[in-house]
Amino acid sequence: AGAGSAEGDITFTNKLTVANAGDVTVGVGDLIFGTAGKGICLGVTTNTDANTLDDYEEGTFTPAFKNVTVSSYTNQVGLYTKIGNRVFFQIDIDTTAMDNSDGSAVAIEGLPFTIASTTLGLPFTVVIPEGTNVPHPMMLGQNNNDYMLMWKYSASTGDTGDWAAYNVLGTTVRIYVEGHYTV
């Protein structure tokens, strides 16, 4: 595309270039597919669903403790990136007033997508900076749901572990979680 004025120089901008060797370069703007169901075919010569990258998304969500009364959250931050059928996420959840008298399992809900029924029981990494008595905590996503439960394990006692209950958390607790799952 040329730009200029009468009696002035003309400047050319390459917005799209197809090289003789076949490489395509988008110089300005984005590559947008005109209809739904299209994507980028990777490593194949024909369009097959298994090799088509047709879904990418970044966003935020609001995690919350499930089945417990929380009077005040200091932080409720969730970030995610979805690539195809895989969701990568990070959570920072911080309370200043939680009723920790409940003996049910600690659960965090509000994941951005429902966990697939075919997801393996992979643990999510969890860090609890202080204020708890949860040995070796991990979070396990619950298939066909948008939440995860906390598991505790103690190698020192030979205990194989159990669900961690809210009553082992303090009334003020901060938890960081990160992981990935299939949708």
TARAKA-V883906 format. One record per residue. N is the residue number from 1. RES is the residue in one letter. OMEGA is omega in degrees with one decimal (none if undefined). Layout:
n = <N;N>
res = <RES;RES>
omega = <OMEGA;OMEGA>
This chain:
n = <1;2;3;4;5;6;7;8;9;10;11;12;13;14;15;16;17;18;19;20;21;22;23;24;25;26;27;28;29;30;31;32;33;34;35;36;37;38;39;40;41;42;43;44;45;46;47;48;49;50;51;52;53;54;55;56;57;58;59;60;61;62;63;64;65;66;67;68;69;70;71;72;73;74;75;76;77;78;79;80;81;82;83;84;85;86;87;88;89;90;91;92;93;94;95;96;97;98;99;100;101;102;103;104;105;106;107;108;109;110;111;112;113;114;115;116;117;118;119;120;121;122;123;124;125;126;127;128;129;130;131;132;133;134;135;136;137;138;139;140;141;142;143;144;145;146;147;148;149;150;151;152;153;154;155;156;157;158;159;160;161;162;163;164;165;166;167;168;169;170;171;172;173;174;175;176;177;178;179;180;181;182;183>
res = <A;G;A;G;S;A;E;G;D;I;T;F;T;N;K;L;T;V;A;N;A;G;D;V;T;V;G;V;G;D;L;I;F;G;T;A;G;K;G;I;C;L;G;V;T;T;N;T;D;A;N;T;L;D;D;Y;E;E;G;T;F;T;P;A;F;K;N;V;T;V;S;S;Y;T;N;Q;V;G;L;Y;T;K;I;G;N;R;V;F;F;Q;I;D;I;D;T;T;A;M;D;N;S;D;G;S;A;V;A;I;E;G;L;P;F;T;I;A;S;T;T;L;G;L;P;F;T;V;V;I;P;E;G;T;N;V;P;H;P;M;M;L;G;Q;N;N;N;D;Y;M;L;M;W;K;Y;S;A;S;T;G;D;T;G;D;W;A;A;Y;N;V;L;G;T;T;V;R;I;Y;V;E;G;H;Y;T;V>
omega = <179.9;176.6;179.2;179.7;178.7;-179.8;178.3;177.6;176.0;178.3;-179.7;176.7;176.7;-179.8;177.1;-179.7;172.2;-177.2;177.9;-179.7;176.0;178.5;178.7;179.2;174.7;-175.3;-177.8;175.6;-177.0;173.7;-176.1;177.5;-174.1;179.9;178.6;176.5;178.4;179.2;179.9;-179.9;-175.5;173.1;-179.9;178.3;175.0;-177.7;172.5;-177.1;-176.5;-177.6;-179.0;174.1;-174.5;179.5;174.6;-177.4;173.2;179.3;178.5;174.3;-176.4;177.7;178.6;172.6;-175.3;173.7;177.9;180.0;175.6;-179.4;-174.7;172.4;171.3;-179.9;171.7;-173.4;173.7;177.3;177.4;169.0;178.5;177.1;-176.5;-179.1;-177.6;178.2;175.0;-175.2;173.3;179.9;168.8;-178.5;-170.7;179.4;173.2;-179.9;179.9;175.2;-175.7;-179.0;-177.6;179.3;179.4;-176.4;175.9;-179.1;173.7;-177.8;175.9;176.2;-172.6;179.9;176.8;178.2;-177.6;177.8;-178.6;179.8;175.8;-177.8;179.7;179.0;173.2;179.4;179.9;175.6;175.8;-173.1;-177.1;171.9;179.4;175.0;-178.1;-179.6;176.5;-176.5;170.0;177.3;178.0;177.6;-178.6;-177.0;-179.6;-180.0;178.6;-179.5;179.6;178.3;180.0;177.6;175.8;-178.2;178.4;178.5;-176.1;179.9;-177.8;-179.8;179.2;175.0;-178.7;175.2;177.2;-177.9;178.6;-176.0;172.8;176.8;173.0;176.6;173.4;-176.9;174.7;-178.8;172.9;178.3;170.1;-179.6;177.3;179.6;-179.3;176.8;none>
